[in-house]
Amino acid sequence: MKKASSLLPLAAAAALFASVPSISFAAPPAAGNADERDSEQPVTDTWITSKVKAELATTEGVHSLDISVTTVNGVVTLTGVQPTDIAVKKAVAAAEGIKGVKKVDSSGLKAK
């Protein structure tokens, strides 16, 4: 009789798992053109600042840690010091390329 009672917990566990619905994972949406992927949600100043900082961090020749980025009503202000005028121009261009940026004020961003 001991064998039958030891199977009881196993049978209960099997019944429990059988009643749990299966989980399926949807495939990510297919990559379409940029218009299909763009959200209709408004872009916030915080989002713009984050995106500008990320873009600066991946822009060759730009020392992103030496640039302060603030955004107010879509106007991005860059301040700091870069090694060259080319780095300053690259930083401005990177910021201008971010969705939601209305203007870039780089008057506080200088070359050494």
Backbone as CSV, one residue per row, in Angstrom:
resi,resn,N_x,N_y,N_z,CA_x,CA_y,CA_z,C_x,C_y,C_z
1,MET,0.814,-1.179,0.000,0.000,0.000,0.000,0.860,1.246,0.000
2,LYS,2.079,1.114,0.468,2.950,2.260,0.541,3.259,2.815,-0.841
3,LYS,3.357,1.979,-1.867,3.659,2.426,-3.212,2.556,3.323,-3.741
4,ALA,1.306,2.997,-3.485,0.184,3.790,-3.979,0.176,5.161,-3.331
5,SER,0.478,5.248,-2.047,0.461,6.543,-1.380,1.630,7.412,-1.826
6,SER,2.743,6.823,-2.257,3.874,7.627,-2.724,3.613,8.189,-4.120
7,LEU,2.671,7.611,-4.836,2.325,8.129,-6.161,1.326,9.267,-6.094
8,LEU,0.671,9.427,-4.946,-0.346,10.461,-4.805,0.215,11.876,-5.035
9,PRO,1.327,12.258,-4.430,1.861,13.601,-4.690,2.248,13.797,-6.159
10,LEU,2.765,12.769,-6.779,3.137,12.846,-8.192,1.902,13.039,-9.061
11,ALA,0.829,12.332,-8.756,-0.409,12.474,-9.519,-1.006,13.865,-9.314
12,ALA,-0.918,14.405,-8.107,-1.448,15.743,-7.828,-0.660,16.787,-8.602
13,ALA,0.656,16.641,-8.654,1.495,17.591,-9.389,1.196,17.524,-10.878
14,ALA,1.005,16.336,-11.412,0.697,16.181,-12.837,-0.640,16.836,-13.160
15,ALA,-1.624,16.669,-12.288,-2.932,17.273,-12.506,-2.830,18.803,-12.462
16,LEU,-2.020,19.312,-11.559,-1.839,20.758,-11.440,-1.216,21.327,-12.710
17,PHE,-0.153,20.713,-13.194,0.515,21.203,-14.397,-0.356,21.047,-15.632
18,ALA,-1.198,20.049,-15.653,-2.083,19.846,-16.796,-3.137,20.942,-16.867
19,SER,-3.467,21.555,-15.720,-4.498,22.592,-15.720,-3.937,23.983,-16.024
20,VAL,-2.604,24.145,-16.030,-1.984,25.443,-16.325,-2.015,25.660,-17.834
21,PRO,-2.529,26.813,-18.283,-2.560,27.056,-19.725,-1.147,27.158,-20.279
22,SER,-1.002,26.769,-21.510,0.320,26.828,-22.131,0.664,28.285,-22.447
23,ILE,1.930,28.557,-22.436,2.414,29.911,-22.706,3.011,29.924,-24.107
24,SER,2.585,30.894,-24.876,3.183,31.032,-26.204,3.832,32.403,-26.288
25,PHE,4.893,32.472,-27.029,5.612,33.722,-27.190,5.412,34.213,-28.612
26,ALA,4.952,35.443,-28.714,4.736,36.022,-30.034,6.074,36.454,-30.603
27,ALA,6.221,36.305,-31.877,7.430,36.756,-32.556,7.427,38.274,-32.590
28,PRO,8.606,38.887,-32.557,8.642,40.339,-32.639,8.097,40.799,-33.980
29,PRO,7.549,42.009,-34.033,7.013,42.479,-35.302,8.103,42.561,-36.344
30,ALA,7.721,42.291,-37.551,8.677,42.349,-38.648,9.159,43.774,-38.820
31,ALA,10.420,43.898,-39.136,10.974,45.239,-39.343,10.393,45.830,-40.608
32,GLY,9.767,46.948,-40.469,9.222,47.656,-41.623,9.988,48.933,-41.830
33,ASN,9.390,49.845,-42.552,10.081,51.117,-42.705,9.932,51.920,-41.425
34,ALA,10.695,53.001,-41.321,10.731,53.778,-40.079,9.358,54.335,-39.726
35,ASP,8.534,54.671,-40.717,7.219,55.228,-40.434,6.336,54.224,-39.707
36,GLU,6.488,52.940,-40.017,5.678,51.920,-39.370,6.121,51.674,-37.929
37,ARG,7.400,51.912,-37.634,7.923,51.663,-36.293,7.785,52.868,-35.388
38,ASP,7.644,54.066,-35.937,7.550,55.276,-35.122,6.274,55.264,-34.307
39,SER,6.395,55.658,-33.078,5.250,55.718,-32.189,4.538,57.044,-32.354
40,GLU,3.269,57.039,-32.088,2.490,58.269,-32.121,2.532,58.973,-30.769
41,GLN,3.216,58.368,-29.783,3.321,58.957,-28.464,4.174,60.222,-28.537
42,PRO,3.833,61.245,-27.743,4.649,62.457,-27.740,6.032,62.161,-27.167
43,VAL,7.020,62.872,-27.679,8.387,62.707,-27.219,8.610,63.681,-26.068
44,THR,9.109,63.180,-24.949,9.335,64.039,-23.790,10.763,64.569,-23.793
45,ASP,10.978,65.643,-23.043,12.317,66.212,-22.926,13.290,65.213,-22.321
46,THR,12.831,64.426,-21.358,13.692,63.416,-20.739,14.118,62.368,-21.759
47,TRP,13.171,61.946,-22.593,13.484,60.968,-23.637,14.502,61.549,-24.614
48,ILE,14.293,62.793,-25.025,15.222,63.441,-25.960,16.617,63.503,-25.346
49,THR,16.714,63.941,-24.097,18.015,64.028,-23.432,18.708,62.675,-23.403
50,SER,17.976,61.628,-23.071,18.553,60.277,-23.028,19.042,59.835,-24.396
51,LYS,18.237,60.092,-25.408,18.617,59.692,-26.767,19.830,60.478,-27.256
52,VAL,19.888,61.776,-26.948,21.037,62.586,-27.352,22.300,62.063,-26.675
53,LYS,22.222,61.786,-25.369,23.384,61.262,-24.645,23.852,59.933,-25.237
54,ALA,22.914,59.072,-25.561,23.266,57.777,-26.156,23.915,57.974,-27.518
55,GLU,23.386,58.882,-28.299,23.947,59.146,-29.630,25.352,59.742,-29.520
56,LEU,25.545,60.659,-28.585,26.869,61.242,-28.380,27.880,60.178,-27.958
57,ALA,27.440,59.237,-27.136,28.327,58.176,-26.646,28.817,57.275,-27.768
58,THR,28.071,57.209,-28.856,28.459,56.329,-29.962,28.969,57.100,-31.176
59,THR,29.146,58.402,-31.026,29.645,59.213,-32.135,31.160,59.290,-32.057
60,GLU,31.812,58.805,-33.097,33.270,58.749,-33.137,33.870,60.157,-33.061
61,GLY,34.877,60.311,-32.210,35.578,61.578,-32.075,34.978,62.518,-31.049
62,VAL,33.788,62.176,-30.529,33.121,63.013,-29.537,33.395,62.441,-28.148
63,HIS,33.835,63.303,-27.236,34.055,62.886,-25.848,32.767,63.167,-25.083
64,SER,31.860,62.202,-25.115,30.508,62.408,-24.584,30.474,62.695,-23.093
65,LEU,31.444,62.194,-22.344,31.451,62.430,-20.904,31.780,63.880,-20.566
66,ASP,32.296,64.621,-21.548,32.634,66.021,-21.341,31.529,66.958,-21.840
67,ILE,30.356,66.404,-22.139,29.240,67.211,-22.631,28.054,67.065,-21.683
68,SER,27.493,68.192,-21.290,26.264,68.207,-20.503,25.102,68.449,-21.461
69,VAL,24.037,67.684,-21.294,22.874,67.783,-22.177,21.641,68.104,-21.341
70,THR,20.940,69.155,-21.721,19.651,69.462,-21.102,18.654,69.748,-22.218
71,THR,17.395,69.457,-21.960,16.350,69.675,-22.952,15.160,70.343,-22.280
72,VAL,14.686,71.416,-22.903,13.495,72.108,-22.429,12.624,72.412,-23.640
73,ASN,11.419,71.844,-23.643,10.469,72.038,-24.750,11.072,71.702,-26.114
74,GLY,11.860,70.640,-26.160,12.444,70.186,-27.418,13.715,70.909,-27.832
75,VAL,14.144,71.907,-27.068,15.383,72.629,-27.360,16.502,72.009,-26.526
76,VAL,17.496,71.459,-27.213,18.607,70.782,-26.560,19.755,71.777,-26.376
77,THR,20.276,71.833,-25.155,21.424,72.684,-24.865,22.614,71.790,-24.554
78,LEU,23.692,71.995,-25.307,24.932,71.249,-25.111,25.963,72.191,-24.509
79,THR,26.599,71.780,-23.425,27.664,72.568,-22.820,28.827,71.649,-22.506
80,GLY,30.026,72.214,-22.549,31.216,71.444,-22.229,32.356,71.789,-23.157
81,VAL,33.391,70.957,-23.105,34.592,71.174,-23.904,34.904,69.907,-24.690
82,GLN,35.213,70.092,-25.962,35.597,68.992,-26.836,37.011,69.238,-27.352
83,PRO,37.681,68.177,-27.804,39.081,68.338,-28.218,39.261,69.177,-29.495
84,THR,38.257,69.170,-30.377,38.401,69.874,-31.661,37.072,70.504,-32.082
85,ASP,37.167,71.410,-33.055,35.956,71.986,-33.634,35.141,70.919,-34.363
86,ILE,35.822,69.936,-34.936,35.122,68.850,-35.641,34.276,68.054,-34.659
87,ALA,34.810,67.805,-33.465,34.051,67.072,-32.443,32.821,67.870,-32.025
88,VAL,32.951,69.190,-31.932,31.807,70.043,-31.589,30.740,69.918,-32.665
89,LYS,31.150,69.997,-33.932,30.199,69.896,-35.045,29.530,68.527,-35.082
90,LYS,30.282,67.479,-34.810,29.704,66.129,-34.775,28.681,65.997,-33.648
91,ALA,28.978,66.590,-32.501,28.058,66.528,-31.362,26.758,67.239,-31.695
92,VAL,26.859,68.409,-32.327,25.661,69.164,-32.709,24.850,68.369,-33.728
93,ALA,25.518,67.814,-34.723,24.821,67.030,-35.750,24.133,65.810,-35.138
94,ALA,24.799,65.165,-34.190,24.201,63.993,-33.533,22.934,64.389,-32.794
95,ALA,22.977,65.511,-32.090,21.802,65.973,-31.341,20.670,66.371,-32.283
96,GLU,21.009,67.014,-33.377,19.983,67.452,-34.335,19.257,66.274,-34.985
97,GLY,19.910,65.121,-35.036,19.325,63.959,-35.676,18.324,63.192,-34.825
98,ILE,18.117,63.607,-33.600,17.218,62.887,-32.696,15.790,63.375,-32.885
99,LYS,14.870,62.420,-32.944,13.448,62.731,-33.091,12.980,63.628,-31.954
100,GLY,12.244,64.666,-32.297,11.679,65.562,-31.304,12.520,66.789,-31.015
101,VAL,13.775,66.803,-31.491,14.639,67.960,-31.258,14.207,69.090,-32.189
102,LYS,13.849,70.223,-31.589,13.415,71.382,-32.370,14.593,72.283,-32.713
103,LYS,15.556,72.367,-31.801,16.700,73.250,-31.982,17.820,72.764,-31.077
104,VAL,19.064,73.020,-31.470,20.207,72.698,-30.632,20.966,73.991,-30.343
105,ASP,21.091,74.303,-29.062,21.875,75.449,-28.622,23.246,74.927,-28.189
106,SER,24.252,75.243,-28.980,25.600,74.757,-28.677,26.530,75.896,-28.296
107,SER,25.962,77.033,-27.901,26.813,78.184,-27.557,27.703,77.904,-26.357
108,GLY,27.362,76.932,-25.538,28.177,76.567,-24.385,29.084,75.388,-24.634
109,LEU,29.175,74.937,-25.880,30.036,73.808,-26.237,31.221,74.340,-27.033
110,LYS,32.411,74.209,-26.475,33.617,74.800,-27.065,34.670,73.752,-27.341
111,ALA,35.568,74.083,-28.280,36.730,73.259,-28.549,37.891,73.778,-27.709
112,LYS,38.819,72.891,-27.325,39.989,73.282,-26.513,40.841,74.260,-27.269
